[in-house]
Amino acid sequence: MNTNYEVRYASGPEAVKKYDTQALRDEFLVKDLMVADQVKWVYSHYDRFMVGSAVPTKGSLVLETLDTLKSENFLDRRELGIINIGGSGIVTVDGVEYALDHKEALYVGQGNKSVVFSSKSSSNPAQYYLNSTPAHKAFPIKKIGINDVEVVELGSPETANARTLRKYIVNSVVDVCQLQMGMTTLKSGSVWNTMPAHVHDRRMEVYFYIEVPEDQAVCHFMGQPNETRHIWMANNEAVISPPWSIHSGSGTSNYTFIWGMAGENLDYSDMDMCAINEMR
């Protein structure tokens, strides 16, 4: 078995106010993703969201069910989003192959039995970033290429937050139950993401920071708007954001991050904005 997973329970804002740096990192930071020849998962009790990765180099990797799911197959009661941030690869679902190049995505609906991850080159393997949420209905598999995404330009150079947001797995692109995924790229000279910040009490979110230079970092902000905390993050690390928390970051250089959401609704614009000058 090449699958490792851990379970994280949910914490309320009053408890988190008392956390020190290490406690915050232990609770919300997801490290050591993109490990060669492993499927890795963190199962969060915030909306039962799962964040993970698969990096096949020596051979294929199989999406195995986990004991915590209590299901015969991983996708019996779940849906899955996959974004490839590495070299070219192939994801085979119930015998059908889907080629995924760099920054292409695949949505796999509930009820599919077999998912196999492979790379076209062992020297430049695919690196599959995975998000999964509970699902109540089966929707068709769909590949989302670079030209299939919805593109939104946000921010400005003057406020150091000029960025390009690409919506991959959203209900205007793909039929889904509750999973949403996309990618945001900061432009050169800009460092702030999701600023002004917001919360959305109807859903939780996970950020996965990529393309962070080795000698640089991103300071990710979380917590209630009037009681913020921060976590310093490196390349290929993810962070869990509870529904009551802001989720914003500032890097020491520009970078890219993948966002994934789950919860009450599919309205992307469902956000409770936080005034910058009222943050604490």
C-alpha positions as CSV (number, residue, x, y, z in Angstrom):
1,M,0.0,0.0,0.0
2,N,1.5,3.3,-1.1
3,T,-1.1,5.5,0.6
4,N,-0.5,7.5,3.8
5,Y,-3.2,9.6,5.5
6,E,-4.0,11.5,8.7
7,V,-7.2,12.9,10.2
8,R,-7.6,16.4,11.4
9,Y,-10.5,17.4,13.7
10,A,-12.2,20.8,13.6
11,S,-11.4,23.6,16.0
12,G,-13.5,26.7,16.9
13,P,-12.2,30.2,16.9
14,E,-12.1,30.5,20.7
15,A,-9.7,27.6,21.0
16,V,-7.5,28.8,18.2
17,K,-7.0,32.1,19.9
18,K,-4.9,30.3,22.5
19,Y,-2.7,28.4,20.0
20,D,1.0,29.1,19.8
21,T,3.0,28.9,16.5
22,Q,3.6,25.1,16.6
23,A,0.0,24.4,17.5
24,L,-1.3,26.5,14.6
25,R,1.1,24.6,12.2
26,D,0.1,21.2,13.6
27,E,-3.6,22.0,13.2
28,F,-3.8,23.7,9.8
29,L,-0.5,23.3,7.8
30,V,-0.2,20.4,5.4
31,K,3.4,19.6,4.7
32,D,5.3,17.0,2.7
33,L,3.0,16.8,-0.2
34,M,4.4,15.6,-3.6
35,V,6.4,12.7,-2.3
36,A,7.6,10.4,-5.0
37,D,5.6,7.1,-5.3
38,Q,3.1,7.9,-2.7
39,V,-0.5,8.9,-2.4
40,K,-0.9,11.2,0.6
41,W,-4.1,12.5,2.2
42,V,-5.2,14.7,5.1
43,Y,-8.9,14.2,6.0
44,S,-10.3,17.3,7.6
45,H,-13.5,17.4,9.6
46,Y,-14.2,20.8,8.2
47,D,-16.9,19.8,5.6
48,R,-15.1,16.4,5.4
49,F,-12.7,18.0,2.9
50,M,-9.7,15.9,1.8
51,V,-6.5,17.4,0.5
52,G,-3.8,15.2,-1.0
53,S,-1.3,14.3,-3.7
54,A,0.0,11.5,-5.9
55,V,3.4,11.4,-7.6
56,P,4.0,8.3,-9.7
57,T,7.6,7.8,-10.8
58,K,8.6,4.1,-10.7
59,G,5.1,3.0,-11.8
60,S,1.5,3.7,-11.4
61,L,-0.3,4.6,-8.2
62,V,-3.8,3.5,-7.3
63,L,-6.4,5.6,-5.5
64,E,-7.1,3.3,-2.6
65,T,-10.0,3.6,-0.2
66,L,-9.2,4.5,3.4
67,D,-10.4,2.9,6.6
68,T,-11.8,6.2,7.7
69,L,-14.2,6.3,4.7
70,K,-15.8,3.0,5.5
71,S,-16.5,2.4,1.8
72,E,-15.5,-0.3,-0.7
73,N,-14.1,2.3,-3.1
74,F,-12.8,5.8,-2.5
75,L,-15.4,7.4,-4.7
76,D,-18.5,5.5,-3.5
77,R,-19.7,8.6,-1.7
78,R,-17.2,11.2,-2.9
79,E,-16.1,13.3,-5.9
80,L,-12.5,14.1,-6.8
81,G,-10.7,17.1,-8.3
82,I,-7.2,16.6,-9.8
83,I,-4.8,19.3,-11.0
84,N,-1.4,18.3,-12.4
85,I,1.4,20.7,-11.5
86,G,4.2,18.4,-12.8
87,G,5.2,16.7,-16.1
88,S,2.7,15.1,-18.4
89,G,0.7,12.2,-17.0
90,I,-2.3,9.9,-17.5
91,V,-5.2,9.4,-15.1
92,T,-7.1,6.2,-15.9
93,V,-10.7,6.0,-14.6
94,D,-12.5,2.7,-14.9
95,G,-10.3,1.8,-17.9
96,V,-10.6,5.1,-19.7
97,E,-7.4,7.2,-20.0
98,Y,-7.3,11.0,-19.6
99,A,-4.0,12.7,-20.5
100,L,-3.2,15.6,-18.2
101,D,-0.4,18.0,-19.1
102,H,1.0,20.7,-16.8
103,K,-1.7,22.7,-15.1
104,E,-4.5,20.7,-16.6
105,A,-7.3,19.3,-14.4
106,L,-9.7,16.4,-14.2
107,Y,-13.1,16.2,-12.4
108,V,-14.1,12.6,-11.4
109,G,-17.6,12.1,-10.1
110,Q,-19.1,9.9,-7.5
111,G,-19.4,6.2,-8.1
112,N,-16.3,5.5,-10.2
113,K,-14.5,2.4,-9.0
114,S,-10.9,2.6,-10.2
115,V,-8.6,5.6,-10.5
116,V,-4.9,5.0,-11.5
117,F,-2.3,7.8,-11.7
118,S,0.8,7.4,-14.0
119,S,3.5,9.6,-15.5
120,K,4.7,9.7,-19.1
121,S,8.3,10.2,-17.9
122,S,9.9,9.0,-14.7
123,S,12.5,11.8,-14.9
124,N,9.8,14.5,-15.1
125,P,6.9,12.9,-13.3
126,A,3.3,14.2,-13.1
127,Q,2.5,15.7,-9.7
128,Y,-1.2,15.4,-9.0
129,Y,-2.7,17.7,-6.5
130,L,-6.0,16.2,-5.1
131,N,-9.1,17.5,-3.5
132,S,-12.1,15.4,-2.5
133,T,-15.4,16.1,-0.9
134,P,-18.6,14.1,-0.1
135,A,-21.0,13.9,-3.0
136,H,-24.7,13.1,-3.1
137,K,-25.0,12.6,-6.9
138,A,-22.9,11.2,-9.7
139,F,-21.8,13.7,-12.4
140,P,-19.8,12.9,-15.6
141,I,-16.0,12.9,-15.7
142,K,-14.6,16.0,-17.3
143,K,-11.1,17.1,-18.3
144,I,-10.4,20.9,-18.0
145,G,-7.6,22.1,-20.2
146,I,-5.9,25.5,-20.0
147,N,-8.3,26.9,-22.6
148,D,-11.4,25.6,-20.8
149,V,-11.0,27.6,-17.6
150,E,-12.7,30.9,-16.7
151,V,-10.2,33.7,-16.3
152,V,-10.6,36.7,-14.1
153,E,-8.1,39.5,-13.7
154,L,-8.0,41.0,-10.2
155,G,-6.2,43.6,-8.2
156,S,-3.7,46.2,-9.3
157,P,0.1,46.9,-9.2
158,E,-0.6,49.9,-7.0
159,T,-1.9,47.7,-4.2
160,A,0.6,44.8,-4.9
161,N,-2.2,42.3,-5.6
162,A,-2.4,42.1,-9.4
163,R,-3.3,38.5,-10.1
164,T,-4.9,36.2,-12.6
165,L,-7.6,33.8,-11.2
166,R,-8.4,30.7,-13.2
167,K,-11.6,28.8,-12.3
168,Y,-11.1,25.1,-13.2
169,I,-13.8,23.1,-11.3
170,V,-16.7,25.4,-10.6
171,N,-20.4,24.9,-11.5
172,S,-20.2,27.3,-14.5
173,V,-17.5,25.0,-16.0
174,V,-18.3,21.5,-14.6
175,D,-21.3,19.9,-13.1
176,V,-20.4,19.2,-9.4
177,C,-22.0,18.5,-6.1
178,Q,-19.9,20.8,-3.9
179,L,-16.2,20.7,-4.8
180,Q,-14.7,23.9,-6.3
181,M,-11.1,24.3,-7.4
182,G,-9.0,26.9,-9.2
183,M,-5.6,28.5,-9.5
184,T,-4.5,32.1,-8.9
185,T,-1.1,33.5,-10.1
186,L,0.4,36.6,-8.7
187,K,2.0,38.9,-11.3
188,S,5.5,40.1,-11.1
189,G,5.9,42.8,-8.4
190,S,2.6,41.7,-6.6
191,V,2.6,39.7,-3.4
192,W,-0.8,39.8,-1.8
193,N,-3.5,37.2,-2.5
194,T,-7.2,37.5,-1.5
195,M,-6.8,41.1,-0.3
196,P,-9.1,42.6,0.7
197,A,-9.7,39.5,2.7
198,H,-13.0,37.7,3.3
199,V,-14.7,34.9,5.1
200,H,-17.5,32.7,3.9
201,D,-19.3,30.9,6.8
202,R,-21.1,28.7,4.3
203,R,-17.9,26.8,3.2
204,M,-14.3,26.1,4.1
205,E,-11.3,26.4,1.9
206,V,-7.8,25.0,1.4
207,Y,-4.9,26.9,-0.2
208,F,-2.0,25.0,-1.8
209,Y,1.0,27.3,-2.5
210,I,3.2,26.4,-5.5
211,E,5.9,28.1,-7.6
212,V,7.4,29.7,-4.4
213,P,11.2,30.1,-5.0
214,E,13.3,27.8,-2.7
215,D,14.7,30.8,-0.8
216,Q,11.4,32.6,-0.4
217,A,8.2,32.1,1.5
218,V,4.5,33.1,1.8
219,C,3.1,34.4,5.1
220,H,-0.5,33.0,5.2
221,F,-3.0,34.9,7.3
222,M,-5.9,33.2,9.1
223,G,-8.2,33.7,12.0
224,Q,-11.2,35.9,12.6
225,P,-10.9,39.3,11.1
226,N,-10.5,40.9,14.5
227,E,-8.1,38.2,15.8
228,T,-5.7,37.2,13.0
229,R,-2.8,34.8,13.1
230,H,-0.2,33.8,10.5
231,I,1.7,30.7,9.3
232,W,4.9,30.9,7.3
233,M,4.7,28.6,4.3
234,A,7.1,27.1,1.8
235,N,6.6,25.7,-1.7
236,N,4.2,22.8,-2.1
237,E,2.6,23.3,1.2
238,A,-1.2,23.6,1.9
239,V,-3.2,25.2,4.6
240,I,-6.7,24.5,5.9
241,S,-9.0,27.5,6.3
242,P,-12.0,27.0,8.6
243,P,-15.3,28.7,7.7
244,W,-14.9,31.3,10.4
245,S,-11.4,32.3,9.2
246,I,-10.0,34.7,6.7
247,H,-7.5,33.2,4.2
248,S,-5.0,35.6,2.7
249,G,-1.3,35.7,2.1
250,S,1.7,37.8,1.3
251,G,4.8,36.4,-0.3
252,T,8.4,37.6,-0.4
253,S,8.1,37.1,-4.1
254,N,5.2,36.4,-6.5
255,Y,3.9,32.9,-6.5
256,T,0.9,30.7,-7.5
257,F,-1.7,28.9,-5.3
258,I,-4.5,26.4,-5.9
259,W,-7.7,27.0,-4.0
260,G,-10.3,24.4,-3.2
261,M,-13.6,24.8,-1.4
262,A,-16.5,22.8,-0.1
263,G,-19.6,23.6,1.8
264,E,-23.2,24.9,1.7
265,N,-23.4,26.4,-1.8
266,L,-21.7,26.8,-5.2
267,D,-22.0,30.6,-5.4
268,Y,-18.4,31.6,-6.0
269,S,-19.2,35.2,-5.0
270,D,-20.6,34.2,-1.6
271,M,-18.1,36.2,0.5
272,D,-18.3,38.4,3.6
273,M,-15.8,41.1,2.9
274,C,-13.4,42.4,5.5
275,A,-12.4,46.0,5.4
276,I,-8.6,46.3,5.3
277,N,-8.5,49.1,7.9
278,E,-10.7,47.1,10.3
279,M,-8.5,44.0,10.4
280,R,-6.8,43.3,13.7
